Amino acid sequence: MQNFLFKRVELWVVLLLALVGLLGTIAFGWLALGYGRNPHPEGKLADATIAVAEIPDTIKSLIKNKDPRVSNRWQRFGDKAGWMPAEGAPSLAADGYLLLSRFSGDENRSLIELVDLGDYQTKYRWLPDVTQILDGVPRVSNITKFDRWSPRMFSFVHPYLMANGDLIVKDHQSPLARVDQCGKVLWKQFDDLVHHSTNTDAEGNLWVPTLIDPGNPDYNKHFFQDGIAEFSVEDGHVMFNRSLPDLLVKEGYEAMMFGSGAYRDDALHLNDIEVAQATGPYWQKGDLFLSLRHTSMIIIYRPSTDKIIWVKQGPWLAQHDVDIIDDHTIAVFDNNAIDYGFGWYVKGHSNVMFYDFATGQVSTPYDKTLADLEIKSLTEGLFDMTSQGNVMVEEQNSGRIVMLDKAGKLVAEYVNRAADGKVYDLGWSRMITRAEGDAVLAALKARPACQ
């Protein structure tokens, strides 16, 4: 072996190999550049070229050995774990409960818990059967990668609690399902996969963003065509489903998606549908507030007339979650994420912005506290206001929840840490009033015990 390694080689052989290597490098660079300019290169040669080009990223990923369920930047929390009331903070008993959706690193799966904010104890927990949710659902799509479709990777994103203790559950780009108190599937629908928020209207019907696939043939087949959909809570059938891109084209906003700039598959990224429960001076009952992350835009859409009646872009950046506060005010969870061409990052801290339709003014009453707490959620994240006017903010990317009083002072903090010391993902939690939570617990107590 040593003789072979140190064997003399003719200079012309070395030069020939160097020339071949140079030509190969140029050819590979030309292929990679061409495929990089094509959003969806196809073919075995394209797959091989991309695989080679991604070797540095693959090595980097292996070195980091990052568990996809471990939250980002979790090391900054020190040894904080579980619920931690602030010193001298008032009780949140009157605020009710938190429907906490999280990945349990100890149980190696996602679950949902009803936490009493009076004592921060879990009063009930659901373990929906992911295998049953996914069983028999076709895995054919131009867009969905199905990498979250497994019992470990599936998240219960923004679960909705029914009065009898049933839950409406889903993940991003997954079936929509109703499960009972034991996690068994009562119904599921997968005509169109769903994603992001789950909210209800005044009649109790569900409004959830969908992925229309296949979509409008005028668009690239890989274009993410968000749908605005209404589902029956009783059996899951689709009552309404409107293509958001088609709506924007009809209403004269085509340039928002298909301007002269670079094409983008996920041009809109609908992440919340909030339903107006009553008519006010600036909107009508049944109007939908839509949050579009990738355009930093909030839209009011009126399904009854198929019209967009109000649009505002910014000052929020890449926001998630829009809530109606009163008859003239909305609030937005501002991720404050921006990209100057060097990659996405949170500019300072994420925030909660209030917009007053009467004055056109924006306010940020919790700015200092959220800055001091270094709330940073590059993606996802949300906030909710309690029945008492206090605020819950979920820093989804870092596995942390903070509870603030009306003045913005920290009342309690939760860090989703497991016994292995790591902090794991959250899944979009929501507030439940004291009366609603008590009624649900009574209903659950009256139902048969889970086997």
C-alpha positions in Angstrom: 0.0 0.0 0.0 2.8 2.4 0.9 4.6 1.7 -2.4 1.4 2.4 -4.3 0.8 5.7 -2.5 4.4 6.9 -3.2 4.7 5.6 -6.7 6.1 8.1 -9.2 3.5 9.5 -11.7 4.3 11.0 -15.1 3.6 14.8 -15.2 1.4 14.5 -18.2 -1.0 12.2 -16.2 -1.2 14.7 -13.4 -1.9 17.5 -15.9 -4.5 15.4 -17.7 -6.3 14.6 -14.5 -6.2 18.3 -13.5 -7.7 19.2 -16.9 -10.5 16.6 -16.6 -11.2 17.8 -13.0 -11.4 21.4 -14.2 -13.7 20.6 -17.0 -15.8 18.4 -14.7 -16.0 21.3 -12.2 -17.1 23.7 -14.9 -19.7 21.2 -16.2 -21.1 20.6 -12.7 -21.2 24.3 -12.0 -23.1 24.9 -15.2 -25.6 22.2 -14.4 -26.0 23.4 -10.8 -26.5 27.0 -12.0 -29.1 26.0 -14.5 -31.0 23.8 -12.1 -30.8 26.5 -9.4 -32.5 28.9 -11.8 -35.3 26.4 -12.3 -37.6 26.3 -9.3 -38.5 22.6 -10.0 -35.8 20.8 -11.9 -36.8 17.3 -12.9 -35.0 14.2 -14.0 -32.3 11.8 -12.7 -29.4 14.1 -13.8 -31.1 17.0 -11.9 -31.6 14.9 -8.8 -27.9 13.7 -8.8 -26.6 17.3 -9.4 -28.7 18.7 -6.6 -27.7 15.8 -4.2 -24.0 16.5 -4.8 -24.5 20.3 -4.4 -26.2 19.7 -1.1 -23.4 17.6 0.4 -22.0 20.5 2.5 -25.5 21.1 4.0 -25.9 17.4 4.6 -22.6 17.2 6.4 -23.5 20.4 8.4 -26.8 18.8 9.4 -25.1 15.6 10.5 -22.5 17.5 12.6 -25.3 19.4 14.3 -27.4 16.3 14.7 -30.4 18.6 15.1 -33.6 16.8 16.3 -36.4 18.6 14.2 -38.6 18.5 17.3 -36.1 20.4 19.5 -36.9 24.1 19.6 -34.5 26.8 18.3 -32.3 28.8 20.7 -33.5 26.8 23.6 -30.1 26.9 25.4 -30.8 30.6 26.3 -33.4 29.5 28.9 -30.7 28.1 31.3 -32.4 25.4 33.4 -35.9 26.9 33.3 -38.6 24.2 33.0 -42.4 23.9 33.2 -44.6 26.6 34.7 -42.8 29.4 36.6 -45.1 32.0 38.1 -43.4 35.4 38.5 -42.5 36.4 42.1 -45.5 38.2 43.6 -47.6 37.8 40.5 -51.4 37.6 40.9 -53.3 34.4 40.3 -54.7 33.8 36.8 -57.5 31.6 38.1 -60.2 33.9 36.8 -58.6 33.8 33.3 -59.4 30.1 33.1 -57.4 27.5 31.2 -54.8 27.1 28.5 -55.3 24.4 25.9 -51.6 23.6 25.6 -50.4 21.8 22.4 -46.8 20.6 22.6 -44.3 17.9 21.7 -43.4 15.9 24.8 -39.7 14.9 24.7 -40.4 12.4 27.5 -43.1 10.6 25.6 -41.6 11.2 22.1 -44.9 12.4 20.6 -47.2 15.4 20.5 -50.1 15.8 22.9 -52.7 18.3 24.1 -53.3 19.3 27.7 -55.9 21.4 29.5 -53.9 23.5 32.0 -55.7 25.3 34.9 -54.1 28.7 35.1 -55.1 29.0 38.8 -52.5 26.4 39.9 -50.8 25.5 36.5 -51.8 21.9 36.9 -52.9 19.7 33.9 -56.5 18.7 34.4 -56.9 16.5 31.3 -54.7 15.3 28.4 -55.5 14.0 25.0 -53.3 11.6 22.9 -54.9 11.6 19.5 -54.2 8.5 17.4 -52.0 9.8 14.6 -51.9 6.4 12.8 -55.6 6.4 12.6 -55.7 10.0 11.4 -53.3 9.3 8.6 -54.5 5.7 7.7 -55.9 5.5 4.2 -55.1 9.1 3.3 -53.5 9.3 -0.2 -50.0 10.6 -0.3 -50.1 12.2 -3.8 -49.3 15.9 -4.1 -47.3 18.4 -6.1 -46.5 20.3 -3.0 -46.8 18.4 0.3 -43.7 16.5 1.2 -45.4 14.2 3.9 -42.3 14.5 6.1 -44.5 15.2 9.1 -46.8 12.3 8.5 -45.7 10.0 11.2 -46.6 9.5 14.9 -43.4 11.3 16.1 -43.4 14.2 13.6 -47.1 15.0 13.5 -48.0 18.2 15.5 -51.4 19.1 16.7 -51.5 22.7 15.3 -54.0 25.0 16.9 -56.4 22.3 18.3 -60.0 23.4 18.9 -61.8 22.1 22.0 -65.5 21.1 21.7 -68.0 21.5 24.6 -68.2 17.7 25.1 -64.4 17.2 25.3 -63.8 16.2 21.6 -61.0 18.0 19.7 -60.6 19.2 16.2 -57.0 18.4 15.2 -54.6 18.7 12.3 -51.0 19.5 11.3 -49.7 21.7 8.6 -50.8 20.2 5.2 -52.6 17.2 6.8 -56.1 15.8 7.1 -58.6 17.5 9.4 -60.0 15.2 12.1 -62.3 15.2 15.0 -61.2 12.9 17.9 -63.0 11.9 21.1 -61.8 12.2 24.7 -59.7 9.1 24.2 -58.0 10.3 21.0 -60.0 8.0 18.7 -61.0 9.5 15.3 -64.7 10.3 14.9 -64.4 11.7 11.4 -61.6 13.0 9.1 -61.6 14.8 5.8 -58.8 15.0 3.2 -60.4 16.3 0.0 -58.0 19.2 0.5 -55.3 19.2 3.1 -55.4 21.8 5.8 -52.9 24.0 7.6 -52.3 26.7 10.2 -55.3 28.1 12.3 -58.6 26.6 13.3 -61.4 29.0 14.2 -65.2 29.0 14.3 -67.9 31.3 13.2 -71.0 32.3 15.2 -72.8 29.2 14.0 -70.0 26.9 15.3 -68.7 25.9 11.8 -64.9 25.6 11.3 -62.8 28.0 9.2 -59.4 26.6 8.2 -56.9 27.4 5.5 -56.6 24.6 2.9 -54.1 23.6 0.2 -56.0 23.3 -3.1 -54.0 20.6 -5.0 -54.2 20.3 -7.9 -55.0 23.9 -8.3 -55.7 26.4 -11.1 -53.9 25.1 -14.2 -53.0 28.6 -15.1 -50.5 28.5 -12.3 -47.3 26.4 -11.9 -48.3 23.0 -10.7 -46.1 23.5 -7.6 -47.7 26.9 -6.7 -49.1 26.9 -3.2 -52.7 27.7 -3.7 -54.2 28.6 -0.4 -57.9 28.0 0.1 -60.3 29.7 2.5 -62.5 26.9 3.7 -65.5 26.3 6.0 -66.2 22.8 7.4 -69.1 21.3 9.3 -68.0 20.5 12.8 -70.4 17.6 12.9 -69.1 15.5 10.1 -66.2 17.5 8.5 -67.8 18.0 5.1 -66.7 21.1 3.1 -69.3 23.9 3.1 -67.2 26.5 1.4 -63.7 26.6 -0.2 -62.5 29.6 -2.1 -59.1 29.8 -3.8 -57.3 32.8 -2.3 -55.0 33.3 -5.4 -58.1 33.2 -7.7 -59.8 35.7 -5.4 -56.9 38.1 -5.5 -56.7 37.9 -9.3 -60.4 38.7 -9.6 -60.1 41.6 -7.2 -57.1 43.1 -9.0 -54.2 42.0 -6.8 -52.5 39.7 -9.2 -49.3 41.6 -9.0 -49.1 40.6 -5.3 -48.2 37.1 -6.5 -47.0 37.3 -10.1 -45.3 40.6 -10.5 -42.1 41.2 -12.5 -39.9 39.9 -9.7 -38.7 36.4 -9.1 -41.4 33.7 -9.0 -42.2 32.2 -5.6 -44.1 29.0 -5.0 -45.5 30.1 -1.6 -46.3 33.7 -2.6 -49.0 34.4 0.1 -48.7 31.9 3.0 -52.2 32.2 4.5 -51.7 31.4 8.2 -54.9 32.6 10.0 -58.6 33.0 9.3 -60.4 35.0 12.0 -64.2 35.2 11.8 -66.2 38.3 12.8 -68.7 37.1 15.3 -70.8 40.3 15.1 -71.4 43.4 12.9 -69.6 46.6 13.8 -68.9 49.9 12.2 -66.0 48.6 10.1 -67.0 45.0 9.2 -70.0 42.7 9.2 -70.8 39.4 11.0 -69.2 36.6 9.0 -66.5 38.7 7.5 -63.1 36.9 7.5 -59.8 38.5 8.6 -57.0 36.8 6.6 -53.3 36.9 7.6 -50.9 36.6 4.7 -47.3 36.2 6.0 -45.3 36.5 2.8 -46.9 39.8 1.9 -47.1 41.1 5.5 -50.7 41.8 4.8 -54.1 41.6 6.6 -57.2 41.4 4.5 -60.9 41.5 5.3 -62.8 39.2 3.0 -66.6 39.0 2.8 -67.7 35.5 1.6 -71.3 36.6 1.2 -70.4 38.9 -1.7 -67.0 37.4 -2.6 -65.3 40.8 -2.1 -62.2 42.0 -0.4 -63.3 45.1 1.6 -60.1 46.2 3.3 -56.4 45.6 2.9 -53.4 46.7 5.0 -49.8 45.8 4.5 -47.5 46.4 7.5 -46.2 47.8 9.8 -46.2 44.1 10.9 -43.6 41.9 9.2 -44.3 38.3 8.2 -47.0 38.2 10.9 -49.0 35.2 12.2 -52.3 35.5 14.0 -54.9 38.3 13.7 -57.5 38.6 16.5 -60.6 40.9 16.8 -60.4 42.7 20.1 -63.5 44.9 19.9 -65.7 46.5 17.3 -63.0 48.8 16.0 -59.7 47.1 17.0 -57.7 44.1 15.8 -54.4 42.8 17.2 -51.6 41.1 15.2 -48.8 38.8 16.4 -45.9 40.5 14.5 -43.1 38.0 14.0 -41.0 41.0 12.9 -39.1 38.7 10.5 -37.3 40.3 7.6 -34.9 39.3 4.9 -32.5 41.8 3.3 -31.1 39.2 1.0 -29.0 37.3 3.6 -31.7 35.1 5.0 -34.7 35.5 7.4 -34.1 36.8 10.9 -36.1 38.5 13.6 -35.4 42.2 13.7 -35.1 42.9 17.4 -38.0 40.9 18.9 -41.5 39.7 17.9 -44.3 41.8 19.1 -48.1 42.3 19.5 -49.5 45.2 17.5 -53.0 46.8 18.0 -54.6 48.5 15.0 -57.5 51.0 15.7 -59.8 51.4 12.7 -61.3 54.5 14.2 -58.0 56.4 14.3 -55.8 54.4 11.9 -53.2 54.2 14.7 -51.0 51.3 15.7 -49.9 50.7 19.3 -47.5 48.1 20.9 -48.4 48.1 24.6 -46.3 45.1 25.5 -43.2 46.2 23.6 -40.8 46.7 26.5 -41.7 43.4 28.2 -41.4 41.3 25.0 -38.1 43.0 24.2 -36.8 42.3 27.7 -37.9 38.6 27.4 -36.3 38.4 24.0 -39.4 37.0 22.4 -38.3 35.8 18.9 -40.4 33.6 16.7 -39.1 33.6 13.2 -42.1 31.6 12.0 -45.4 30.5 13.5 -46.1 31.9 17.0 -49.3 33.6 18.2 -51.0 35.5 21.0 -54.4 35.3 22.8 -56.2 37.6 25.1 -57.9 36.2 28.2 -61.4 36.9 29.4 -59.8 39.2 32.0 -57.8 41.2 29.5 -54.5 39.5 30.2 -52.3 38.2 27.4 -50.8 34.8 26.4 -47.9 34.9 23.9 -46.5 31.6 22.5 -42.9 31.8 21.2 -43.5 28.7 19.2 -40.0 28.5 17.7 -38.4 28.4 21.2 -40.9 26.2 23.1 -41.9 29.0 25.5 -45.2 30.7 26.6 -45.4 33.9 28.6 -48.5 35.3 30.4 -48.6 39.0 30.8 -51.1 41.2 32.8 -52.9 44.2 31.2 -50.0 46.5 31.9 -47.6 44.1 30.1 -45.9 42.8 33.3 -44.8 39.2 33.3 -47.2 36.9 35.4 -46.0 33.5 34.4 -43.6 31.7 32.0 -43.7 28.1 30.6 -40.7 26.3 29.0 -41.4 23.0 27.4 -38.3 21.2 28.7 -38.1 17.4 28.9 -36.0 15.2 31.2 -33.2 15.1 28.7 -32.7 18.8 29.3 -33.8 19.9 25.8 -36.7 22.2 25.0 -39.2 20.9 22.5 -41.7 22.5 20.1 -45.1 23.9 20.9 -48.1 23.6 18.6 -50.2 26.8 18.8 -52.1 26.9 22.1 -55.3 28.8 22.9 -57.1 30.3 25.9 -60.2 28.6 27.3 -62.5 30.6 29.6 -63.1 29.4 33.2 -66.7 28.7 32.4 -65.9 26.8 29.2 -63.1 24.8 30.8 -65.2 23.8 33.8 -68.0 22.7 31.6 -65.7 20.6 29.4 -64.2 18.9 32.5 -67.7 18.1 33.8 -68.6 16.6 30.4 -65.4 14.5 30.3 -66.0 13.2 33.8 -69.4 11.9 32.7 -68.0 10.1 29.6 -66.6 6.5 29.8 -63.1 6.1 30.9 -60.5 5.5 28.2 -59.1 2.0 28.0 
